[in-house]
């Protein structure tokens, strides 16, 4: 992912049905704007895209410093194709190669949300800790 991809990335992120968020919420709740993300991508943040027919179908991002998977998002028109799993694999491999023995993310704890089962099926486990309304989940190196 490059800075030039950010308009498409923000479009995908704001199109998700479950865990929906607006541009204003991204900025006010997380401090994420195209400008802040472009700056982060020049230092400790890296992202991956999946494109289908020239359109961004999904993306993932991670923070090399903290070991956090910051986001995995797939456009609703492309769900159920394995894109999220593939993107999550890319970011976790990168974070492991950066030396993280434990990788973490924040996820909605609601069992009715697909992400709840998605992460658990892939070996992620809840720490029992919360960050805001999200649960903190971890994936240990031995888990993959």
Secondary structure, DSSP 8 states (H G I E B T S, - for coil): --GGGHHHHHHHHTT-STT---HHHHHHHH---HHHHHHHHTTTEEEEEEEETTEEEEEEEEETTTTEEEEEEE-GGGTTSSHHHHHHHHHHHHHHHTT-SEEEEEEE--TTSHHHHHHHHTT-EEEEEEETTEEEEEEEGGG-
